Amino acid sequence: MKIGTCIFSLPKLLGKERAYELIKGAGFDAVDHTAPMTEYQPFSGLFALPEKDFAREFVSDAEALNKAGLTCSQVHVPFPTYPEPRQGVNQAEEYAFMKSAIKKSFRAARELNAPYCVLHPLMRCGWGKDDNPELTFRMNVELFAELLEEAKKQGVKIALENMPNAWIPTATPESLIALIDAVGDEDFVACLDTGHALITKTPLADYVRALGSRLKVLHVHDNDGVKDLHAMPFTGVADWQAFATALREVGFQGTLSLEALFDENALLRNPLEHLKRAKESAQKIVDIQ
């Protein structure tokens, strides 16, 4: 199984080429490209660039990754997918801009040769209690049907991510499966975020087995079962033995991709050693028998 990591702030901290060289030097095979998520600004910035200029940003990244001997296993698109109301901002206009940004992210994935784009569900009521789950469900089905048209044009698949609070769409295995199956497209699959699953108290192995062949993408990190800490594996409450066993049972063939946050001070002091420790934590999961 290949092992990857989210890049987060690494290219900005270390410089793009050096960051990718160090990631490869630490033993990683792939990256989860997070720039579309971390660089998102409504109505400005990266996603306000003309199409050719936007694509050029990721062509240069693809070249740097290739030079380092890395692949891009997935791309994380901007969120919140459905913008929360903000004073002085027209929500409908911001939602339209967000959909445009998500579609542009599919182009970024194409340039990076990434097979998957990871999306959050449309959360009509934000992080609060949903006052009309049936409406939210229908809006999600309609949104992803629209987005899939563009994703297919760019040759990428959409991986829908589970959320951390039980009342939010896709938090439970049942709700994630229901939405994926309602859309009913082979290019619409599941991304399991282990940290989010821990917060819902759903055992990771149970989540993996429930998703079965729908599971194509992973965000691997640990926490205390309460907060979304994005900690390294084996530092929290996750049962990694059961998780690894379940992955083998369902025949998971994707990349075990870390979404653990790096200690920026440690990175700046000794980036290679810090990255090696992160890789070792993921390798321990892969090596479980």
C-alpha positions as CSV (number, residue, x, y, z in Angstrom):
1,M,0.0,0.0,0.0
2,K,1.3,3.4,-0.9
3,I,1.7,6.0,1.9
4,G,1.0,9.7,1.4
5,T,0.6,12.9,3.3
6,C,-1.3,16.2,3.1
7,I,1.1,19.0,2.2
8,F,-0.7,21.7,4.2
9,S,1.9,24.6,4.7
10,L,5.0,22.6,3.7
11,P,5.6,24.3,0.3
12,K,5.3,27.7,1.8
13,L,7.5,26.9,4.8
14,L,10.2,25.1,3.0
15,G,9.8,26.1,-0.7
16,K,8.0,23.9,-3.1
17,E,10.9,21.9,-4.6
18,R,12.6,21.3,-1.2
19,A,9.3,20.4,0.4
20,Y,8.6,17.7,-2.1
21,E,12.2,16.4,-2.0
22,L,12.0,16.1,1.8
23,I,8.6,14.3,1.6
24,K,10.1,11.8,-0.8
25,G,13.3,11.6,1.3
26,A,11.2,10.7,4.3
27,G,9.8,7.7,2.4
28,F,6.4,9.0,1.3
29,D,5.1,7.9,-2.1
30,A,2.4,10.5,-2.7
31,V,0.8,13.7,-1.5
32,D,-2.7,15.0,-0.9
33,H,-2.6,18.4,-2.5
34,T,-4.4,20.8,-0.2
35,A,-3.7,24.2,-1.9
36,P,-7.2,24.5,-3.4
37,M,-8.5,24.2,0.2
38,T,-5.9,26.3,2.0
39,E,-5.7,29.0,-0.6
40,Y,-9.4,29.5,-1.1
41,Q,-10.8,33.1,-0.8
42,P,-14.3,34.0,-2.0
43,F,-14.3,36.3,-5.0
44,S,-10.5,36.8,-5.0
45,G,-7.1,35.1,-5.0
46,L,-6.4,31.7,-6.7
47,F,-9.9,31.0,-7.8
48,A,-10.4,34.4,-9.3
49,L,-7.6,33.8,-11.8
50,P,-8.4,33.3,-15.4
51,E,-8.6,29.6,-16.3
52,K,-5.2,29.4,-18.0
53,D,-3.4,31.2,-15.1
54,F,-5.1,29.0,-12.6
55,A,-4.1,25.8,-14.5
56,R,-0.5,27.1,-14.7
57,E,-0.2,27.2,-10.9
58,F,-0.7,23.4,-10.8
59,V,1.3,22.5,-13.9
60,S,4.4,23.8,-12.0
61,D,3.4,21.8,-9.0
62,A,3.0,18.7,-11.1
63,E,6.5,19.2,-12.5
64,A,8.0,19.6,-9.0
65,L,6.2,16.5,-7.8
66,N,7.4,14.5,-10.8
67,K,11.0,15.7,-10.3
68,A,10.9,14.5,-6.7
69,G,9.5,11.2,-7.6
70,L,6.1,11.7,-6.0
71,T,2.6,11.2,-7.2
72,C,-0.6,13.2,-6.2
73,S,-3.1,10.7,-4.8
74,Q,-5.9,13.2,-4.2
75,V,-6.8,16.9,-4.0
76,H,-8.8,18.5,-1.3
77,V,-11.2,21.1,-2.7
78,P,-12.4,24.3,-0.9
79,F,-15.1,24.3,1.8
80,P,-17.6,25.0,3.3
81,T,-19.3,23.6,0.2
82,Y,-22.4,25.7,1.1
83,P,-21.3,29.0,2.5
84,E,-22.8,30.2,5.8
85,P,-24.6,33.5,5.7
86,R,-22.3,36.4,6.3
87,Q,-23.1,40.1,6.8
88,G,-22.6,42.1,3.6
89,V,-22.2,39.0,1.4
90,N,-24.9,37.6,-0.9
91,Q,-25.0,33.9,0.0
92,A,-26.3,32.9,-3.4
93,E,-23.5,34.7,-5.1
94,E,-20.9,33.1,-2.8
95,Y,-22.4,29.7,-3.3
96,A,-22.1,30.2,-7.1
97,F,-18.5,31.2,-6.7
98,M,-17.8,28.2,-4.5
99,K,-19.3,25.8,-7.1
100,S,-17.1,27.5,-9.7
101,A,-14.1,27.0,-7.4
102,I,-14.8,23.3,-6.9
103,K,-15.1,22.8,-10.6
104,K,-11.8,24.6,-11.1
105,S,-10.3,22.2,-8.5
106,F,-11.1,19.3,-10.8
107,R,-8.9,21.0,-13.4
108,A,-6.2,21.3,-10.8
109,A,-6.5,17.6,-10.1
110,R,-6.2,16.8,-13.8
111,E,-3.0,18.9,-14.1
112,L,-1.6,17.0,-11.0
113,N,-2.7,13.6,-12.4
114,A,-4.7,13.1,-9.2
115,P,-7.5,10.5,-9.6
116,Y,-9.7,11.9,-6.7
117,C,-11.0,15.2,-5.4
118,V,-12.2,15.1,-1.8
119,L,-15.3,17.1,-1.1
120,H,-17.3,17.9,2.1
121,P,-21.1,17.6,1.9
122,L,-23.3,20.6,1.5
123,M,-24.2,21.6,5.1
124,R,-27.2,23.8,4.8
125,C,-27.2,24.7,8.5
126,G,-23.5,24.8,8.9
127,W,-22.3,23.0,12.0
128,G,-25.6,23.5,13.8
129,K,-28.6,21.1,14.0
130,D,-30.2,20.6,10.6
131,D,-33.8,21.9,10.6
132,N,-34.8,20.0,7.4
133,P,-32.5,17.0,6.8
134,E,-34.6,15.8,3.8
135,L,-34.1,19.2,2.0
136,T,-30.4,19.1,2.7
137,F,-30.2,15.6,1.4
138,R,-32.0,16.6,-1.9
139,M,-29.7,19.6,-2.3
140,N,-26.7,17.4,-1.9
141,V,-27.9,14.9,-4.5
142,E,-28.6,17.8,-6.9
143,L,-25.2,19.5,-6.2
144,F,-23.1,16.3,-6.7
145,A,-25.0,15.4,-9.9
146,E,-24.0,18.8,-11.2
147,L,-20.4,18.6,-10.1
148,L,-20.0,15.1,-11.5
149,E,-20.5,16.4,-15.0
150,E,-17.5,18.6,-14.7
151,A,-15.4,16.0,-12.8
152,K,-16.0,13.5,-15.6
153,K,-14.8,16.0,-18.2
154,Q,-11.6,16.5,-16.2
155,G,-11.2,12.7,-15.7
156,V,-11.4,12.7,-11.9
157,K,-13.6,11.1,-9.3
158,I,-15.3,12.8,-6.4
159,A,-14.6,11.3,-2.9
160,L,-17.2,12.4,-0.4
161,E,-15.8,12.9,3.1
162,N,-17.5,11.9,6.4
163,M,-18.1,14.7,8.9
164,P,-17.4,14.7,12.7
165,N,-20.8,15.6,14.2
166,A,-23.6,13.0,14.2
167,W,-26.3,15.4,13.1
168,I,-24.4,16.5,10.0
169,P,-24.8,14.8,6.6
170,T,-22.4,12.0,6.1
171,A,-21.2,11.8,9.7
172,T,-22.4,8.2,10.1
173,P,-21.7,5.3,7.8
174,E,-25.4,5.0,7.0
175,S,-25.8,8.6,6.0
176,L,-22.6,8.7,3.9
177,I,-23.7,5.5,2.1
178,A,-27.2,6.8,1.6
179,L,-25.9,9.9,-0.2
180,I,-23.4,8.0,-2.3
181,D,-25.9,5.5,-3.3
182,A,-28.6,8.1,-4.0
183,V,-26.2,9.8,-6.5
184,G,-25.5,6.4,-7.9
185,D,-22.4,7.0,-10.0
186,E,-19.2,4.9,-10.2
187,D,-17.2,8.2,-10.1
188,F,-18.8,9.2,-6.7
189,V,-17.0,7.3,-3.9
190,A,-16.2,7.6,-0.2
191,C,-13.3,9.3,1.7
192,L,-13.0,8.0,5.2
193,D,-11.6,10.6,7.6
194,T,-10.5,8.6,10.7
195,G,-10.4,11.6,13.0
196,H,-14.0,12.5,12.1
197,A,-15.2,9.0,12.7
198,L,-13.5,8.9,16.1
199,I,-15.5,11.9,17.2
200,T,-18.8,10.2,16.2
201,K,-17.7,7.2,18.3
202,T,-18.0,4.9,15.3
203,P,-15.2,2.3,15.5
204,L,-12.9,2.7,12.5
205,A,-13.1,-0.9,11.5
206,D,-17.0,-0.8,11.5
207,Y,-16.8,2.3,9.3
208,V,-14.5,0.6,6.8
209,R,-16.5,-2.6,6.6
210,A,-19.8,-0.6,6.1
211,L,-18.3,1.4,3.2
212,G,-16.8,-1.7,1.6
213,S,-16.0,-1.2,-2.1
214,R,-17.2,2.5,-1.9
215,L,-14.1,3.3,0.1
216,K,-11.4,4.7,-2.2
217,V,-9.7,7.5,-0.3
218,L,-8.4,7.9,3.3
219,H,-7.6,10.9,5.6
220,V,-5.7,9.2,8.4
221,H,-5.1,10.9,11.8
222,D,-5.8,10.4,15.5
223,N,-7.5,12.3,18.3
224,D,-8.9,12.0,21.8
225,G,-12.4,11.1,20.6
226,V,-13.6,14.6,21.4
227,K,-11.7,17.2,19.4
228,D,-10.5,17.1,15.7
229,L,-6.9,17.3,16.7
230,H,-5.4,15.9,13.5
231,A,-2.8,14.2,15.6
232,M,-0.3,11.5,14.3
233,P,-1.5,7.9,14.5
234,F,-0.9,6.1,17.8
235,T,-1.1,9.3,19.8
236,G,-4.9,9.1,20.5
237,V,-7.8,6.6,20.9
238,A,-7.9,4.9,17.5
239,D,-7.7,1.1,17.2
240,W,-5.3,0.9,14.3
241,Q,-5.0,-2.9,14.5
242,A,-8.7,-3.3,13.8
243,F,-8.6,-0.5,11.2
244,A,-5.8,-2.2,9.3
245,T,-7.5,-5.6,9.5
246,A,-10.7,-4.1,8.1
247,L,-8.9,-2.4,5.2
248,R,-7.5,-5.8,4.2
249,E,-10.9,-7.4,4.5
250,V,-12.6,-5.0,2.1
251,G,-9.6,-5.1,-0.3
252,F,-8.7,-1.4,-0.1
253,Q,-6.2,-0.6,-2.8
254,G,-5.8,3.1,-2.4
255,T,-3.2,5.3,-0.6
256,L,-2.9,5.5,3.2
257,S,-2.8,9.3,3.3
258,L,-2.0,11.1,6.5
259,E,-4.0,14.2,7.3
260,A,-2.1,14.9,10.5
261,L,-0.9,18.4,11.3
262,F,2.8,19.0,11.3
263,D,4.6,20.9,14.1
264,E,5.9,23.8,12.1
265,N,8.6,24.7,14.7
266,A,9.9,21.1,14.5
267,L,9.7,21.2,10.7
268,L,11.8,24.3,10.6
269,R,14.4,22.8,13.0
270,N,14.8,19.4,11.4
271,P,12.2,18.9,8.6
272,L,13.5,15.5,7.4
273,E,13.5,13.9,10.8
274,H,10.0,15.3,11.5
275,L,8.7,14.0,8.2
276,K,10.3,10.6,8.8
277,R,8.5,10.3,12.2
278,A,5.2,11.0,10.4
279,K,6.0,8.4,7.8
280,E,6.9,5.9,10.4
281,S,3.5,6.4,12.2
282,A,1.7,5.6,8.9
283,Q,4.0,2.7,8.1
284,K,3.1,1.0,11.4
285,I,-0.5,0.8,10.3
286,V,0.5,-0.6,6.9
287,D,2.7,-3.2,8.6
288,I,0.1,-4.5,11.0
289,Q,-0.6,-8.2,10.5
